[in-house]
Amino acid sequence: MNKIDADLKELKQYQEELNSDSNDGDSISSIIEAIHKNGITNENMSMLFKRIIVFEPNDITSKHMEEYNLSTEEYEYLSQNGGILFIQNFRYDYKLLLKAI
């Protein structure tokens, strides 16, 4: 088995863990371990996040607020300052992390 096949197999296993009934902490630990082992890659970021959205000041709309279940405070912050919205790739609905740009 070549390295690409092995990497794909490992990524599929991680994805199955994310979608399984195991607790989220174990899945996150597996992904963090992969990041420590292989560094930050598109593949392991895809396992963590459904989307990463970059907003410039005044880019965000009320549609985004509703779609991503943002609080008024989060919405106003992103509207005024811009920022990065991380949508996690887990069983529960959107868990948001905001970081100013």
Sequence and secondary structure as in RCSB ss.txt:
>XXXX:A:sequence
MNKIDADLKELKQYQEELNSDSNDGDSISSIIEAIHKNGITNENMSMLFKRIIVFEPNDITSKHMEEYNLSTEEY
EYLSQNGGILFIQNFRYDYKLLLKAI
>XXXX:A:secstr
  HHHHHHHHHHHHHHHHHSSS HHHHHHHHHHHHHHH S HHHHHHHEEEEEEE TT   HHHHHHTT  HHHH
HHHHHH EEEEEE SSSS  EEEE  
